[in-house]
């Protein structure tokens, strides 16, 4: 066949290459058309895959793309119907593949075919109905040979026909619905795990991410791929499948996905099913899903059947049921509050109402719970329980847990538990009878009134204690030591509050510089900063100080590490002057000393000599009581005035070269 192009004054020749035509089976054949032009005799091959019964042909063009063969998408407004010439007016006819039949009765204008309930229309309708029977073997052949772009076989099936004079009901029931029925059961979806699968099988169905927004569909695919990869289309085809699927296809909307996850009930079950019991990995995944739903369809977090927010026991809850944990509430305090439910009505474990801290979600300010909130409840409830003159063992255990926490957290005790006296708790946790007995024996012993009968009632350890002539001295030393420890703890709490924030800011700022890698560590330094160009390591110890402080403390282990690495160890000190602390504050006020190891050389040398054994002589504390302090437990006090005052930028430039 020749076509004359009057615009370019060339002739386009199409010729069927019979030698290259392959008959695959009684209905399917592969046809090659050679295309050439008058100004270029080189042949271009056009490959067609055709399903035919002799009078009707259904076909697709096969395009080679490297080693991949795919169904070539027809250009927009390309003719779909041929008789055998193209019916130009039928360009947008809603049919997925090209349909050719010399038996078609075209309209006089040859811009389409008759499909109304007339004699001509009935002839054309019958051709269409017969064409449906040719569609299925064509689709199966495409599946068998692995042609890509298979979603094109479903193109237009969701569209309602907009053709004048055509019976829409006939077209849907006789043409579209039969094709939909078999096309879903032919393997046409290239799953990354299982290979080519059908949209519907007896036991499973492909899950197509469904959302009007392309970026949301891609995020959904990423999430779904972690839990149902054998049921997904390839990510690169997500949007193409979305565009051709009709309502009853197995699409996975955000609501369907939320409902599916919510049905697991809790994090533990979700982790068992999909993440190999790795709860950390489960929470990372769940947090991504919550973030997506929160920004795109937030109401799902409240709807029955789609709740996926885990409380601190891992149970999925409604958003309106939950409160944020501001991370100031120690787990011990949650335990203590929960234990009071055994003795008072109307108390629930707060963890049932607190959102898991690994889930990031914005809630109103009145939906946040703090240490101040829980301390008020604990104080109120414990005060009532302290009225019990003879508390049972379980209640004594509760008092003891609270007392231990208060002693270990003196700063928080002063701030949030002002209305609770620790001596009352101590009195209620002690065995009153034995306490009075021993106090009386101690008085008698010091006044010389103790009897043999009294001593017979004591176990040997208590007799030895009474016989110790230095008992009162040791008690006083113990009180003094406890005061020192208490003071240290209070100082530690203050510095830890700002120190933790400074450490966080330092790590964030260093992370923005691609010349370095930073690692938070425990031990003789807070951070190890690695210069990436040569893997050299620098050790950073960070100190939070009060503006009026003139001395900075370093533990003996920190000082020894600085001495060991005199050019790699930096002492960073940052004052807390009451301003708002942010990264700009840190950059302006942080100071660094990179020669602290050299400054400590003489002192460390003497300390090491003191600690070491020499000629069989070692150092040991005189009294067993003092040995409660760890061996060689001391600190170095360094005058701030002798420290270098390098700025943050100077420090970075120094370690960068």
TORKOLTOR-608656 format. One record per residue (C-alpha): residue in one letter; x, y, z. Coordinates in steps of 0.001 Angstrom, whole numbers, plus 500000, padded with zeros to 6 digits. Layout:
REM residues N
AXYZ/...
***
This chain:
REM residues 657
X500000500000500000/X501314503424499063/X500450506721500738/X501338509982499068/X502508512693501476/X501729515890499586/X503331518092502233/X506776516525502021/X506272515285498467/X507227511748499436/X505571508378499069/X505246506090502089/X505108502384501218/X503742499674503486/X504301496057502513/X503480492871504372/X506589490713504798/X505070487283504258/X508352485505504953/X508457486991508419/X504840486354509321/X504407483650511960/X501306481627512630/X501304480968516367/X498033479044516560/X494769478852514659/X493775482340515780/X496996484176516664/X499611485325514194/X502576487673514249/X502671489945511221/X505584492118510090/X504962495195507943/X507870496804506110/X507690500574505913/X509833502654503566/X509706506064501915/X510606507248498442/X513506509285499792/X514789506518502081/X514615502938500799/X515746501496504159/X512986499333505590/X511504499977509012/X509723496946510454/X506384497245512206/X505472494146514195/X501823493357514914/X500259490676517107/X496826489811515674/X493937487630516784/X491706486739513806/X488846484488512761/X489246485320509062/X486744488150508930/X487576490046512116/X491048491129513261/X492076492425516687/X495621493657516972/X498289495503518897/X501619496863517710/X504695495371519397/X507537497759520125/X511082496638520878/X512732498590523676/X516196497157524177/X515701493567525240/X512105494234526252/X509074493902523990/X506014495903524895/X502603496861523620/X502981500171521863/X500598502788523126/X498532504321520366/X498955508051519795/X496126510241520999/X493122510220518635/X494568507305516633/X491844505395514724/X490574502292516523/X488150500975513883/X489154499910510338/X487002498763507411/X489742498060506212/X490546501767505835/X490651503801509062/X487336505275510175/X488712508678511140/X485672509797513087/X486001506748515357/X489335507847516774/X488120507941520365/X485939504866520255/X486128503188523727/X487866499943522822/X491315498845524111/X492804497472520845/X492523498083517092/X489544496331515503/X489401495636511724/X486623494012509697/X485688494318506052/X482158493341507134/X481615496592509029/X478919498792507525/X480372502291507839/X478443505497507784/X478271507337504509/X480801509858505704/X483074506932506692/X483683508557510048/X482329505629512064/X479955502698512003/X476252502276512658/X475526500854516119/X471932501915516584/X469102499372516641/X468844499286512831/X469669496668510180/X473141498150509662/X473587498570513398/X472705494930514107/X475359493748511621/X478005495905513272/X476941494855516767/X477363491204515876/X480900491910514626/X481718493582517944/X480301490681519950/X482374488213517911/X485435490402518432/X485120489896522199/X485782486171521645/X489028487092519855/X490145489422522646/X490717486675525228/X493226484583523162/X495029487818522219/X495375488768525891/X496569485252526814/X499196485327524065/X500416488717525268/X500672487270528766/X502513484132527585/X505181485955525557/X505759488506528326/X504880491719526500/X505016494727528808/X502523497595529106/X499744495055529642/X497654497695531406/X496846499009527907/X494572495971527407/X492294497431530081/X492304500912528639/X488799502434528155/X487080499566530019/X486128501925532832/X484852504549530397/X481191504955529624/X480791505113525815/X479956508551524457/X479029507495520916/X475908509000519278/X473067506605518468/X474687503723520362/X472862501708523022/X475115502126526077/X473469499250527898/X474213496902525003/X477857498024524833/X478414497615528558/X476672494238528874/X477825492610525611/X481248494160525092/X482828495727528192/X481540493392530921/X482587490128529163/X486078491557528581/X486292492670532233/X485245489192533306/X488126487329531651/X490822490034531600/X491077490016535413/X491964486315535422/X494748486441532832/X498295486951534235/X499034490499533115/X500616492106536211/X504402491876536597/X504847491392540333/X508425492005541598/X508318488828543720/X506142486271541939/X506571487313538332/X503520487641536087/X500259487206537997/X496584487826537305/X494620490577539011/X492242488014540529/X492965484425541479/X491105481929543583/X492830482947546835/X494523486295546234/X494153489557544398/X496568492246543299/X496510495328545526/X496747498500543447/X497562501684545437/X494629504006544847/X494571507743545457/X493893510754543199/X497414512099543868/X500430510512542192/X502843511223545061/X500460509616547553/X500162506514545356/X503945506228545312/X504208506603549091/X501514503970549497/X503406501586547212/X506570502011549300/X504656501204552491/X502684498322550999/X505825496831549478/X507163496161552985/X504157494086554035/X502544492715550865/X505163492763548108/X503802489563546426/X500525491399545731/X501750494616544099/X502229495840540526/X505696497238539714/X506147500729541123/X506817502259537702/X503369501095536525/X501370502218539564/X499920505290537854/X499192503470534579/X497175500773536358/X495372503390538437/X494230505122535255/X492645502014533679/X491079500190536649/X487351500413537248/X485472500604540512/X485184496869541255/X488897496150540738/X490880495302543894/X492220498768544643/X493848499632547975/X492886503093549178/X494272504713552333/X491056503706554079/X491441500067552997/X495077500074554123/X494177501612557491/X491394499095557981/X493753496233557143/X496345497395559698/X493721498226562323/X492369494673562073/X495647493399563577/X494697495109566831/X498145495899568171/X501803496406567320/X502830492952568533/X500476491174566121/X501442493484563252/X505105492774563963/X504515489015564051/X502702489036560707/X504990491243558650/X508244492194560395/X509579488994561937/X508793490213565460/X511128493194564950/X509170495817566888/X511636498600566108/X511237498052562377/X507472497783562822/X507281501151564589/X509367502889561929/X506978501573559273/X503869502424561283/X505118505947561932/X505458506487558153/X501892505278557624/X500555507516560397/X502398510493558915/X500919509838555468/X497364509401556725/X497657512377559063/X498500514745556199/X496207513191553581/X493111511740555296/X493363512555558990/X489777511525559771/X490792507864559373/X492692508123562648/X489327508564564382/X486978506322562397/X485880502991563824/X487696500200562056/X490608502310560786/X492382503292564012/X496134502595563842/X497633504793566581/X499376502624569207/X499243503467572875/X502246502658575056/X501085499064575381/X501025498792571570/X497200498653571318/X495609500576568425/X493458503457569623/X491291506299568354/X493174509589568043/X490654511277570348/X491389508696573067/X495107509451573178/X497409512022574743/X500965512972573866/X503746511976576253/X506091514973576465/X508942512625577487/X509322514088580974/X507449511243582684/X509733508462583921/X508482504929583362/X508785504325587140/X506250507088587763/X503825505475585317/X504277502184587210/X503691503898590553/X500545505653589346/X499239502385587856/X499878500506591128/X497663502928593054/X494713501438591127/X494943498431593479/X494030500657596410/X491893503424594870/X489034503276592370/X488904505169589084/X492623504991588285/X493863503715584920/X497384503042583739/X498352506172581824/X500092504074579176/X496683502999577874/X495985506660577020/X499468507818575993/X500546507666572367/X503661505581571804/X506578508016571846/X507944506557568610/X504915507890566713/X505161511555565719/X501789513268565659/X500542516752566455/X497837517063569082/X496338520138570810/X498194521487573841/X495461520225576154/X496138516711574852/X499689516562576235/X500566514984579587/X503634515923581598/X505471514952584777/X503654517805586484/X500293516227585644/X501181512773586931/X502955514085590041/X499800515936591141/X497796512710590921/X500443510617592656/X500797513099595531/X497029513309595978/X496557509531595927/X499601508667598060/X498647511221600717/X495317509467601087/X496949506033601263/X499445507190603911/X496538507493606359/X496575503701606545/X498070502938610008/X499027499380609115/X499645499294605367/X499701495787603858/X502830494499602156/X501664495493598664/X501053499054599801/X504420499129601546/X505995498056598251/X504252500955596520/X505566503415599121/X509038501906598779/X509024502285594955/X508034505930595246/X510595506583597975/X513386505059595895/X512425507170592909/X512313510357594991/X515749509643596444/X517195508954593001/X515630512101591483/X516127514890594037/X515729517713591529/X512423516403590245/X511347515657593817/X511825519298594839/X510141520577591694/X507112518299591454/X506606516481594777/X506798519367597232/X503688518248599098/X505012514768599898/X507302514121602869/X509868511399602340/X510231510746606082/X506553509730606199/X507095507336603310/X510188505943605013/X508288505423608238/X505466503601606431/X507852501348604509/X509857500303607567/X508891497463609877/X507880499660612775/X508306497039615515/X511859496097614531/X512807499722613954/X511742500686617466/X513451497622618931/X516807498385617337/X516620502096618233/X515977501188621855/X518838498666621879/X521183501283620461/X520181503696623242/X520668501029625944/X524054500064624510/X525392503600624657/X523985504108628156/X525359500779629393/X521930499298630069/X521807496518627454/X521220493028628817/X522222489517627714/X518576488840626885/X518523491886624584/X521613490690622761/X520153487215622376/X517339488738620297/X519769490180617710/X521438488373614845/X525295488340614845/X525627491143612290/X523704493580614485/X525687492533617593/X528913493284615673/X527511496669614688/X526717497517618310/X530202496450619385/X531873498792616911/X533271501673619031/X533182503976615976/X529503503402615195/X528433506988615921/X531372508351613916/X530517506160610952/X526894507185611148/X527960510821611027/X530357510116608175/X527551508310606384/X525237511292606801/X527947513578605472/X528632511270602523/X524931511091601730/X524723514881601739/X527636515050599307/X526029512437597061/X522731514337597258/X524491517535596273/X526200515789593382/X522900514365592168/X521219517780592264/X524147519300590377/X524009516457587905/X520275516941587293/X520748520644586556/X523610520090584157/X521976517122582498/X518919519180581597/X520918521707579586/X523716519291578744/X521364516953576908/X520048519874574864/X523563521132574056/X524603517631572991/X521566517364570735/X522293520750569123/X525968519906568625/X525080516619566934/X522484518280564684/X524902521023563567/X527774518617562830/X525390516371560884/X524718519237558465/X528415519346557510/X529183516618554951/X532865516678555869/X532204514855559122/X530464511892560664/X529407512089564311/X528663509333566806/X527203509729570312/X529085507473572737/X529384506730576440/X532591506687578458/X535527509078578364/X533913511448575840/X530431512372574630/X531079512272570890/X533467510874568326/X533663513103565238/X535284511447562208/X536829513490559413/X535596511660556329/X538470512479553983/X540997510494556044/X538886508795558793/X540726510673561555/X538795510640564837/X538355513502567315/X536992513034570842/X534646515702572192/X533669516004575855/X530866518519576446/X530258520392579691/X527245522507580598/X528210525178583132/X526553527989585035/X527677531477583952/X529221532154587385/X531224528938587474/X534995529404587337/X536000525741587416/X535137522870585112/X535192519278586294/X536588516318584379/X536467512763585682/X539754510945586029/X538800508735583057/X538054511748580833/X541310513419581857/X543308510260581148/X541719509990577665/X542657513632576950/X546199512910578151/X546329509834575871/X545179511825572779/X546566515346573336/X545910516560569753/X542590514768569188/X540684515502572404/X538541518647572771/X536873519981575883/X533734521907574930/X532047524071577566/X528780525960577102/X527268528318579683/X523531528398580325/X522723532075580820/X518950531660580800/X518476532625577161/X516481530585574709/X518736527697573748/X518875526906570032/X521522526215567403/X522367529926567110/X522900530142570875/X525189527108570727/X527248528514567850/X527639531873569637/X528507530648573143/X530170527232572809/X533924527310573428/X536517524628572723/X539920523771574153/X541937521434571919/X545016521382574148/X543397520193577363/X545395516951577180/X548679518891577263/X547496521035580205/X546728517896582227/X550010516130581475/X551764516832584802/X548721516068586935/X547888512852585110/X551497511666585363/X551412512160589140/X547970510561589454/X549058507494587518/X552118507190589710/X549923507471592832/X547560504771591630/X550149502297590429/X551774499621592559/X555459500233593294/X557834497779594960/X554931495874596446/X553252499021597860/X549668499904596867/X547148502515597995/X544086501460599971/X541540503430601978/X541694503048605730/X538151502097606561/X535796499666604903/X533093502346605039/X535146504655602824/X535709501830600378/X532080502254599353/X533528504982597150/X534908503408594020/X538662503048593987/X540451506212592860/X537171508090592535/X538274511686592012/X537854514554589590/X540056517247588127/X538973520863588651/X540209523105585864/X540206526897586101/X538161528260583227/X540620531131582786/X543373528781581548/X541214527164578876/X541368528076575221/X538324529975573969/X538022528708570412/X534628529396568814/X532544526754567147/X533601527814563653/X537281527882564659/X536897524387566098/X535319523086562864/X538044524628560716/X540684523153562980/X539444519571562703/X538623519898559001/X542280520240557938/
***
